[in-house]
Amino acid sequence: MAKYLVLIYGSEQEWDAQTPDQLQAKEAGHIAFSRAAGTGRLSGQELESSTTATTLRASGNGTPIVTDGPFMETKEALGGFYVLDVPDLDAAVTLARMLPELREQHGAVEVRPIVDHG
């Protein structure tokens, strides 16, 4: 088995403008994803808006600089994640294809292997 991080990106403005019916349909999609992943879904959470982020940056003098806001100004924001423990990348991608954000024009999903130091 291998572990993968599934990162969910999209437009926060689009997410904020969704109707209750759209939100309910999206929630149903995440429930279906979680059921399909079964015990391979180790973790997953929706994130607060990027405006609530706090970023720490190297300063060069050993004391990090702390600023309000996301690391980068981008059109798409990180909205949530899942950690999967599945047989291989193909299995992780098959599950990720189920995510409802991929049915939205502004949605994107990134699947990245997690380094195993074990």
Steps between C-alpha positions, in 0.01 A plus 500: 500500500606858440383829645382792289394854578202617296482880487177669388526841333244745370371855499395616845267755338325220309479281812357789705233565234363143497136441581391269782406238238844521341666466840283200585592333169868565566472353849335190352794470262747508788299239690506274191876556468555410867289187469687390188836560671389305807783435744742643242379848596724580794403864541330788328382850582352809342712810562389846604539783246854592397440841658527328840848363421816602681825463305848469646791584268873467543657837568867420460581597859357189667176662615202416277281781371133439584236653272124473465368334188589214270849408381422610144239716333338264251173464314444156650521440874556180693159409637554159654694177499489126549774259603461161333674168558434304181688242290644742242469830314238357266276421797551850643419664165192280454368619835598863438298499176188461715544836675217742420737795453606344168149565367549876555675718239735645763582174681826307502631207700867418557614152607847476655684203645601537864864417569538186709800531731409177674 
